[in-house]
Amino acid sequence: MAQISTVEYETTIFTLPPDNIGPNKATLLHARTKNNNSNFYKAILYIHGFIDYYFHDHVCMRFLEKGYDFYALDLRKCGRSIISPEHDQYKHYCNDLREYDEEITLAIEHITKEAKTQNRKILLFGHSTGGLIATLYASSGSRNADIDAVILNSPYLSIVESTAIESALLTVLRKLKISQDVDAGWYGRSVHVSDRGEWNFDLNKIPIDTVRLHGSFFSAVHRIHQDLIKGRIKMKCPVLLMCSNRSMHAEKQWRDEYGEADIVVNVKAMRCAATMISSQVTIYEIENAKHDIFLSKQSVREKAFDLMFRWLRHLEEDCYVAVDESVNLTYTNDDIRLCTIQRTIPQQTIGVVFHYFAPQRFHYITLTEDSPPSLTRRAGLKSFDRIIFLNGVNIENDTCDDMLFRFDTARHLPIQMLVCSPATYEHYKTNKKQFHLDLPSIQHVKPVFATSTSDFDADTTSVSIDNESFYAVRWENSNIVSTVSQSAVFKSPQYTHLNDICCIKTAGQYKKGQIILKGSRHDCEKLKTPYFASKIGNVFGTFSKFFIRKTPNGSHVTNLQSDTIQTDLTIHHTNDNNTSTRTTLEELPNELFYCIFTFIDIQHLYKAFGELNSRLNHNIQSYKNFSLIFDDKVDLLLMNSYAPYVTRLIIPTSIHCDFKQFPNLHELILCTENSQQFAQIQPNVIPNLTRLSFLLGSKFTLPQELTWDIFSNQFPSLRHVSFGCINVSLRNSWTKSPSLQFVSILSCKPMCIPAILTACPNLQHLQVNILYNDHNDLITSSSPLNHPLRRLTLWSDYAELTFDAIDNILTYTLNIESFYLQTIYSMSLIDLAHDLVRRLHYLSRFDCYIREKLTKNDRINNLTDLHQIHPCFHRVQSIEENDKFRVLATK
């Protein structure tokens, strides 16, 4: 029998709003640690499972020993929060799992008050259903930003282990939302001291013979599971998931192995679901563990405690040094590796945990599986490697959130990381040396690919590969299509699908390409880029060899000079009969060169053709649409030669770029926030600017001075602008910008729209995202009522655009011909459609994606009435619906 603890708890009762069952409350227990750090407050909030309550004093004591204040929450209608005997029949009854957000938020607010002004770290701990609730809250709860990490103890992320009959019963309960008493099974009896366990919990609070199941609860769980499957539930914080190494379905007859397995949840399905909830998931399988890991036998739970607190030590940056004691910090030579991993599916984890060491501002990794055959080890990654580049982008100055955002948004791509050892990192920083992708000491590790969808697959290389299957591949940053054999693609063939972007071996190098066809060589050859473009792509490496003046690079030195350039390079045409003809480069017409120029980035183009002869020089100088991606790969010396011909500049890096080098610049796209770059966006620096885009997200606010310049005709040629958010406090001083024809804003209040229309009298397309909507903040402006705007795009994913708000905006845009609307809407679309037709006499196209928040009884189920209002509504269809809402969209 478990030893009775002497833990002293303080109790706080939260009174919650009543529901259809009656009054509600939640109970918060608090045990204070005596090992607290006066400068740092650590707390953990424990959330119990289904028809459960908190009785885990032994878990509490371990956290107290580690310096954590321990909090445990008995949710409404559970354990200590059952108000009356009637509530006993409604244990864990709910209609929506988000109902529990209220007591969790109150608990977190209580914890933050206890922390006072100290720095704090708050952990959320959830078991079983509590794990699902914790996951949901950490993803979208109102105080989820206060959560620093989540620990999941066998979370209910997937369906329970059940027979076909039991599964059918749950389906009936869920759909009909009825309640039913059922046998509790072996699990409760396997842990209670009265039967086969060692834990003495209150059987009135956790019945072990018969339990009442509520269909409304399982319906709520089902909806969250569906959201999880669709990728709608994501946590940004680190997550530890602990589970048994196996699951079993318990039969009526007891078997001893039931006490050493999870007989409640499907472990394999749980692990699979865990890969979709966060990019920072660490999964520990505990051998012989029960469903509740910490109610397993002592040797098992001791192992679990050790693993959990080892993981937590990695998160405590104030006292944790991000260098393992076993790592050699003596620098002898560079240990820099370019490592590439190809997943089988985007959701698959790669076996690493990302960390950020705030005191010294660097990113590093630890491996979750350190066995030699593991995927990460084969890729060349090691624990405590410093991350320098992720997918070609230097992330040294990224915050932790920035880096994780980059990782999450590129899950469909092969993962490429430039990493170095701690000793190398220290050497470079001490000597103020810069990391870049062209360092001669970089080890280009052979890419590896997973051979199954499992995160725990040993990933051996026993994959069937043949040279008879082929793919048509469109290369990255190019329109060139080539044919490659299946053996050249670093991805298991059974998991390679159309549109996948894969790492591919070609001409001794590894490049990224998109699969656009799978089939025979003959089929793939049909999709190859037309002769002139594909041949230019195939001989591009040859161009570089012949046309580029080479400079010393490591041990490779050449005496090749530009005055010995070969000018009669030939291109071979090969057909099915193995006959060929020869065409000299000089014989190609100018139109063909201009077509070639569209396929090749200018820096590569100039290396291939620049200074080749006067004719090609003239062609380059007369071409008007060169683009340049200014990143750390740009040769700054060579750039001086072609900068005058650049008209489109894309800057994905914070490296300084002098805009004055580009006198013919017409389009500027900024992908990083850099005040020095913003300061250069001036009429005297970029006088011919026609398009300006800031790809920095909805939270980025443009500097006020630059906003004034844009809307006050300081850039007289500017036609197209895209912002995150703008400051309109000086809108009354804006003068008109008659050249602007397109404006896109990712964060906008309705009141900003008239100001923009007034400042842009010739605007043709306005695109705005309403992130919030104060219903009392209707538009009041002297803006003209007959603005020539032809196209309007309004969308809001979180705030409802009401009928009045939409109608108010339309009074200023009566000439709209095309209207796109995306929003939550709690009224009938019929009324809105009539208003659109009444307001917009020129409307010819209507597109939408509207979540109509009307119950089935309140909405018009037949859309024929809507279709008959105007032909532009004919394409509106219901693409998803249930009793509470439906989604209307155009197809």
N, C-alpha and C positions, 0 to 999 in steps of 0.2 A: 504493500500500500504506500502511496506517495506520502512523504512527510509533510505535516501541516506547517505552513510557513508562519512567520511572525511579521509579515509585511503590514504596515499601517497605511491605509488609504484615506484620502480626503474625498468626499463625495459631493458632486455638483449635479443638481437636477435641472434639466432644460425643459421648460413647458412649451409644447409644440401645438400648432393649430389642430383642432379636431378634424376627423374625417367621417365618412359614412358609418364607421363602426363606433365612434365615440371619441373621447379625449385622448391625447397622446402626450408622452413624455419620453425623454432619453436620459440615461444616467452615465455620468463621466466619473471614473475613478482616477485618482492621482496619487502616486507614490513618489516621494522626493528622494533623490540620491544624496548620499553624504560625500561622494567623490566628485563634486561638481567643480568645474573650472570657472573661476570668478570672471573671466573675460569672454567665456564662450558657453552658450546654453545649448545643450543637446536634449532632444525629447523624442519619444516615439509614441504614436497613437495606434493602439491595437483595435482592430475591428473583427469581431467573431464571425462564425459561419452561419449556415442555415439552421433554424430552430436550435439556437445555441446561445451561449452567454460566456462572459469572461470568467474563468476560474484558474488561469495559468499563472499561479503565484511563482512557480519555479522559473518561468520565462522572465517575469518581472524582476526577480532577484538578480538574474544574470545581467540585465540591462542596467540595473542600479549599480552593480559592481563596476560596470564600464563607464560610469559617469553620466548616464542618461536618466532624466526624469521620465517616469513611465506613466502613460495614460491609457486607460481602456474604456471603450464606449460600448455600453449595452444599447443597441438600437431600439427604436420604438417597437412596441409589442414583442419584445424579447427580454428574457432574463429578468433583471432588476427593474426593467421599464414596463413590465406588465402591471396595469393599473388595477384591474378587477378580475374576478374569476371568469367573467365573460371573455376577457382577453386571452385566456388560456386556449380558447377555441380558434384564435386568430394569430397564433405565433407566426411571425415573419410574413404577415399578410400585407400586401402592397399592390398598387396598380402600376407603379412606375419606379424603377430602381433609383431614379433621380430624386425621389422623395427623401432619401436619406442624406441628400446634399445639405439639408437644413441643419441636422444635428452635427454632421461632420464639420460644417462651417463654424458653428458655435463652439465646437471643441477646439478648432484651430485658433479661433479668436481668443479663447481662454488661454491657450498655450502661449500665444504671442504676448499676451499681457503678463504672464508669468516670466517671460524672458526679459521683460522691461526693455532697457536700452542696449542689452548685450547683443553681440553677434549670435546668431542662432542657427541650428540645423534641426529641421523637423523631418522625421521619418514617418511614413504611413505603412502600417503592417496589417495585412489582410489575409485571413484564412478562408479557404473554400469560397462560399458565396461572398463573404467579406472581402476576399481577394478580387472578385469581379467588381464589387462596389468600390473598392479602393482604386482599382484601375480606371473605372469610369470617372471617379472624382478627380484623380490626378490628371486625367485628360481634359476635363471640361468643367470641373467644379469651380465655384466662385472664388475660392481661395487656393486654387491649385498652384499658383505661383509661389506660395509659401512652402510648398513641399519640395524637399531637397533630394529625396530618394524614396523608393517604394520597395518593400519586402513582401513577396507573395509566397504563402505557405499553401501549396496545392490549390491554387485558385480555380474557381469554377468557370474557366474560360471556354469549356467545351461541354458537350452533353455527358450526362452521368452514365456509368456502366449499367445497362439494363437489358432485359430480354425483350423479344418482340412484343410480348403481351404488355409488359411494363411500359415500353415505349408507346404503344397504342393508347394505354391509359393516360399517360402524360399528355399526349396529343389531344385527347378528348377533353381532359381537364383544362388545357390551355385554350382551346378554341371555344369551349362552352363557358369557361370561367366559373366552374363549379368547384366545390370542395369535396374531399373524399378521405376517409380514414384508411390507412394502409399499414401493413406490417413494416416495422422500422428496420428490419434486416439485422445483420450481424454486427455492423460497425459500432453502434452505441454499446452493445454488450461486450464487444472486444476490448473496450477501453475502460469500462466502469468496474470498480472494485468488487461489486456484487456478483460479477460473472467471470470474465476472463481477463480483466484489466487491472490496473493499479491506481486508477484515479477516482477520487471520491467527490463527484459533482452532484448537484441537486437534481434528482430525477423529476421533480415537478417542472423544472425549467428545461431540461433536456430529456424527454421521454425516450426510453430505449426499447419499448415493446410495440407501441402503436403511435403513429404520427398522423396529423391531419395535413394533407396537401391542398394548396389553394391554386386553382387554375389561373387566377389573375396574377399570382406571383410568377408562375412559369411562363405566362404570356409576356410579362415584363422582362424576364430573363431572356426569352427567345428574341425579343426585339434588340436587346443589347448584343446578343451573339451575332445577329445579322449585321448590325453596325460594325462589329469587330471584323467580321469576314470581309466587309466592303471597305475596310481600311479607314473607317470614320473615327476610330478611337485610337489616339496616339498620345503617349506620354513623352515629355521632353527630358525628364529626369532619369538618372540611372535606376535600373530595376534589377533586383535579385529574385529569381524564381527558384524555389526549392521544392522538390517532389520526390516521390518514391521512384525506384528504378523499374518498377513494373506495376501493372494494374491487373486485377482479376475480377471476374463476376462471381459473387458468392452464391453458392447453391444452398438449399435448405439444410443440408447436413454440414456441420462445422468441420473445417479442415484447418490444421495448425498453420498452414502457410497463409491463411487469411490475415493472421496477425503480423505478417511481414510483407504486406503489399497494400496498394491502394485499392480498396474494394468499393469506392464511391465514384471516382472520376477516371476517365480514360487518359492515362498519362501521356501516351503518344500524341493524342489529339490536343492535349493541353500544351505540350511542348511546341507543337506546330502553330497553335494559336498565339503562343507567346512571342513568336518572331514578328507578329504583325502589330504589337502594341507599343514598341519602342525600338530605336536603333541602338540602345544601350542595355540590352538584356543579357544578364549572366545567369546561366541555368546550372544548378547543381542537382544531380541525381543522387539520392541518398539510398544506399543499398539496404534492403529489408525494412524500409520505413513504411509506416501506416499513412493513411490519408492526412491526418494531422501529424506532421513530422515530429513535433515536440511532445507528442503523447506516445511515441514509439518507445521501445525498451531502452534502457539507460545508455548502452554503448552506441546505439544508433543516434539518439538525440544529442549525445556528447559530440559526436562527429559533426552533426548539423550545427551545433553551437559554434564549434571551432571554425567551420567554413563561413558561417554568417558573420562572425566578428572579424575574421580575416578580411572579408569583403568590405566591411564597414571601415576598417582601418585605412583602406585605400581612399575612402571618401573624406577622411578628416584631414584636410589640407593644412590646417594650422599646426599639426604636429607630425604629419606624415611626410617623409622625404621621398620623392618620386624616383628613387634609385634603390634597387634591391641590394642587399648586402653582398650578394654573390656576384654582382656585376663588376667587372674590372674597369676602373676609372683611369687607368694609366693609358695615355695616348701614345700609340706607336705609328699608326698610319690611318688614313681615312677609312671608315667603315660606313659607307653610304650606299644604300640599295634602292633600286627602283623595282617595286614588287607589284605584280598584277594578279588579281583573283577574279575569276568568272563564276558567278553564281549560276545555279540551275534555274532558280525562280527569284524575282525581285525581293520577296519577303524573307529569303533565307539569311540567317545570320552567318557571319564569317568567322566567329570564334575569337573576337577581340572585344575588349572593353576600352572605350575611349575615356581618357582622363585629361584634366586641365590643371596644371600646377600654377595657381594664381600668384604666389610670391615671385616667381621668376618668369611667368607668362609663357609657358610652353605647353604644347599638346604632346601626350605620349599614350602608349597602349600597353595593356597587359593581355596575355593570351589566356583564354578560358580552357583550352585544351592544349597541353604542352607536350603531348606524345609525339614522337618523331614522324608518324605518318599523317598527322593532322594537316588540314588544308592550309592553315596559316603558317605552320612550320615549313611546309613544302614551298610556300610562296616566298620564303626568305625572311619572314617577320619574326621578331624576338620580343619577349616581354621587356618593357621599359624603353623600347625604341622611341625616339623623338620623331614626330610627324612634321615634315617640312612642306611637302606639296601633297594635295589631294586632287586627283584627276586633273593634273596639269596646272592647278592654281596654288600659289603660295598662301598658306593659311597661318603663318607665324603671327600675324597681327589680328587674326580672327578671335572673337570671343568664343567661349564654349558653345553657345547657341548658334553662332554663325557657322562654325565648323560642322555641327550636327545637322544643320539645315542643308548644307552642301551635300553631306553624306546621304540624307534622306531623299533629297530631290533627284539624286542620280542613281537610284537603286536599279534602274533598268540598264545601266551601263556596267562594263567591267570596272572593277575597283582598282585604281592605280595609286599607290602611295610611294612617295620618296621619303625614306626614313633614314635615320642614322643612329649610331650607338650613343649612349650618354657621354662617353669619353670624347667622341668626335664632336658632338654638339658643344661640349664645354670648351674644346680646343678652338672651334670656329668663333664662338662668342668672345672668348678671352682675347683672341687675336684680331677681332673685328673683321673676320672674313665672311663673305656673303655666300649663301647657298644659291645655286641655280641649276637648271636642268642640263646644262652643257658642261658640267664639271667632268674632266677626264677620268676622275677617280670613281665615278659612279659605277656600281656593279649592276648590270641589267639582268636581273634574275628572270629565268624562263617563266612565262606566265603559267598558272595552274588553273584547273577548273574542277568544280565539284562534280561528282559522278552520281549523286542522288540528291533528293530534296531535303534529306535529313540534315540537321545541324550537328549530328553526332556521328555521321558516317566517317569511317576511316579514310575515305576518299582515296582509295587505291587506284591505280591507273589501268585496271583491267576493264577497259572499255573497247567495245567492238568498233574498230576504225577501218574504213576501206577507202580505196582510191577510185571507186566506181561511181560514187555519189558526188554531186557537185552543187554549188550554190552560186547564184548571181549576187554580187556584193556591191553596194554603193559605198564608196569610201568616205570617211569622216571629212567634213569641211570641203566636200567636192561633189560634183555631179557625175563623176566618172564611175562607170559600172564595169566590173571585171568578173571573170569566172574563176572560181577557186575550188579545189577539191575539198571534200569533207575533212580530210586528215589535216588540212591547214588551219581549221577553225578550232580554237581552244574552248570548246564546249561540247558536252556529251550530245551525240546526235539525237538521242531520244528526247532531249529537252531543248533542242534548237528549233525555233519556230520562225515563221515569217515576221519581219520587222524587228527581230532581235538585233541588238548591237553587240557585237562580239569582238574579241581580240583575235587577229588573224595573222599568221606568219606568211610573209611575202618577201621574196628577194633577200632572205636572211634577216629581215626586220619584222617587228610586231606593230601592226597598225589596227585601228578600229574601223569596222565597217558594219553596215546594216544589211541583214539578209533580206533580199527582196524576192527570191525564188529558190525553191529546192527541186532538183530534178536531174535529168541527164545533162551531159556536157552540151549536147545539141540544143536542148531547151534553154539552158542558161546563156548560150552564145547569142540567142535571139535578142536578149535584153541588154547586151553590151552596148556601151555608149557608141554613137555613130563613129565611124572609122577615124575621123580626124581627131576627135576628143580622146577616144580610148587610146589611140596610138601615142598621142602626146603624153597621156598619163603614164603609159607603160614605159616610155623612153625618158620620163622625167629624170630618173636617176642618171641616165646617160647624159642628159643635158647638163646636169650638175657637174658630172665628171669632166665634160669637155669644155664647158663655158665658164666655170667659176675659177677665178684666180685663187689658188689654195694657199693657205697660211699654215705655219707650223702648228701642229696639234699633238701634244704629247710626244710620242716617239716617231710620229709620221711627219716627214718633211718632204716637200716636193719643190722642184725648181720650175714647175710649169708657170708660164707668164701669160698675160693677156694677149700679147702680140703674137702668140703661137696658136690662137684659137682656130680650131677646125671649122670651116664654114660650109663644107659640103656634106654634112651629116645626112644620111638617107634614112627613110622610113620604109619598112617592108610591109606589103600587103600580102597576107597569107590566106588562101582559100582552101576549100575542102579537098582540092586536087593537088595540094602541096605545090602549086605553082605560085610564083611571086613576081611582083613588079617593083621597081625602085622609083621613088619620088624624092627629089632633092628638096630641102627645106625652102630654098629660094623660089621654087616653082609654086608654092602655096599662095593663093590670092590674099589681099589685105582683109577681105571680109572674113576669111577663115581664121586669120590671126585674131581679129576682134572677137570672134566666137571663142577661140581658145582662151583669150584673156579672161572671159567670164568664169572659167573653171579653176583658175589658179590664183591664189593669194598674191598680192603685188610683190611682197618680199621674195617669194619663191620665183615669181615671174621674172623679176629683175635679175635674179641670180642666173636664170636660164637664158634670157634674151637680151638683158641690158648690155649695151656697148658691143653687141655682136657685129652689127654693121649699121650704116646710116639709115637704111630702109626700116629696119626693125626699131631703131631709135625713134624715127619719125612716127611710126605706128603707135608706140608707147606714149609718146608725147601728145598725140592727137586723140587718144582714147580718153573719154571723159568720165568713166564710172569705176575707177579703181577703189577698192576697199582695203583697209589695213586694220588688222587686229593688233593693237599695241600691247604686247605682253612681255614677259621677261625673256622671250626667245628672240626678240627683235634685235638685229644687228644695227646698233645706233650709227655706226660709221657708214654702213651701206645705205641706211635710210636717208641720209642726206642727198643721195643720188636720185631717189624716186619720190621723196616727200612732195615736190611740187605737183605731182600727178595724182595725189591722193585726194579723193572727193568725199569719201566716207570713212570715218574713224571710229573704231570700237575700242573702248578702254576697259578691260576686265581686271585691272591691277591698280595698286596704289603707287606704282613706280611713277616718278615725275615725268611728265610729257609736256614739251613746249609747243603749244598750239600754233605759235608763229611760224613753225617750220612748214606748215601746211597752208600756203597762201590760197589754194583753191578748194579749201574744205567747205563742203555744203551740208554734210550730215554728221552729227556727233552723238554717240551713244555711250553713256557713262554707266558702268556696272558696279562701281565702288564709290563710297562716300569719301571725298578728298577735297578739303577746303582750298588747296592750291589749284586744283583743276577748276573748281567753281569760280575762283577769282579771275581765271583767264577767259571766262565766257563773257566777252565784252565785244561791242560792235567794232572797235578799232583792232581787235585781235582776230575775230572771225567775221569779217564784213559781209560774206556771202552765205551765211548760215540759212538753210531752208528747212532743216529737220533737226529737232533736238529732243532726245529721249533720256530719261533718268530711270534705269531699271533697278531701283533701290527699295522697292516695296512700298506699301501704303503708309507706313509710319514715318517715312522720310519727308521732311518739310523743306521746300526750296528756300534758299536765303531770300529775305524780303527784298533786297536790292535787285536781285536777279529777276524776281517775280515782277517787279515794277518795270524793269527794262523790257521784258517779254510782252507785257500788256500795254506798253506805252510807245510802241513802234520804234524802239531803239534798234531792232533788227528788221529792217524794212523788207527783207526777202523771206523772212521766216513764215512757213506755211503749216508746219506740223510739229506739235509739242506733246510730250507725254510726261506727266508728273506722278509723284506719290501723293503728297498733300501740299496745298499752297496756303500762304498767309494772306488773307484778303483785308487786313486791317487798313491798308492804304488804298483800297479800291476806289475811293472817291477822288484820288489824285491820279488814277490811271488815265492816260490819253488813249485814243483808239489805235488798234493795230489792224489796219485793213487787210494785211496780207495773210493773216492766220485763217486757215481753212479747216484744220482738225485740231481738237484739244481733247486729251484724255487725262482724267484725274482719278487716282485710286482711292482717295479719301476726301469726301466732299460733303458739306452741309447744303441743304436745299437753298439757303439764302445766298450761297456763292454763285448760283447759276445765273441770275440776272446780271450780276457784275461782270461775269465772263461774256455773256451775250452783248452787253453794252460795249465792252472793250473790243469785241471781235465782230464788227458789223457784217463781215462777209463769211462768217463761219458756216461750213457746210455739214460738219459732223461733230457732235459733242458726245463724249463718252464719260460718264461719271459713275462712281461707286459710292453709294450713300452708306457709310459705315454706321451712322447713328442718325436718329431722326427725332428731334424734339417736336412733338405734335403742335406745340404752341409757337414754334418758330416758322411760321409760314412766310412766304416770300413777300416782301414789300419793297418795291423798287420803281424807279421811273424808267426802267428799261422799255424799249419800243415793243408794242404789241404785235408788230408785223415783221419779226426778224426772219431773214431768208433761210434759216437753218432747215436743211432738207432731211437730215438723219439724226436721230436721237437714240442713245443707248443708256438706259438706266438699270442699275442692278444693285441689290442689297441682299447679302446672304444672311444677315443676322437681324437687321432692323426692318420692321414692316413699313413699306411705303403705302400709306393709307390712300383712300380715294381722294380725300381733300388735298393731300400732299402732291399726288400725281396731277390732279386737275389744276392745282395752283401753278405747277411748272408749265403745263401745256398752254396756259394763257399767254405765255411769252413766246411760244414756238408753234404758231398756227399753220405754218407752211410745211410741216413735216410730211415727208412722203414714206419714210421707213422708220419704224419704231420697234425697238427691242426692249422688253421688260423682264427682269428677273427679280423676284421678291417673295416674301411671305405675305399672304393676303387673307384677311379674315372676313371678307365680304364676297358676295357673288360676283363672278367675273362678268355676268350679263350686264350689270349696271355700269361697270367700267367700260365695257365694249360700246355701249350706247353713248357714253360720254366721249369716247375717242372719236366716234363717227361724227358726233355733234360738233366737237372742237376742231377736228383735223379733216378739212374738206378735201385735202390732197392725198390722204393716206392711201397707199397702194400695197404696202407690205407690213405685216405685223408678225413678229417673232417673240416667243416668250418661254420662260421656265418659271412657273408660278406654283408655289406650295400653298394650296387653298386650304386654310384651316377651318373647315366647316365639317360638321358631322354628316354622316350619310343621310340622316333625316332632314338636314337643313340645306343641303346643296341640291342643285339641279343636276340630276344624274344623266339626263339625256342632253348631249351637247348640240343637238340639232338646232335648238333655239339660238345658240351662240353662232353657229355656222351661217344661219340665215340673216344675221344682222348686217353682214358685209362680206364680200368675197375674201377679204384679207384674213378672215378668221376661219376659213375652211380647213386650214392645216392644224388647228389646235386639237390636240388629243389628250386623253388621260393615259399617262404611262405608268402610273403607280397610284394605288389607292387602298385605304382601309376604312375602318369605321370613323376615324378621327380626322383624316385629311386625305387629300389626293394631290398629285402633281400633274399639272397641265403644261404641256409643251408642244411646240410646233415641230413637225417632222418634214 
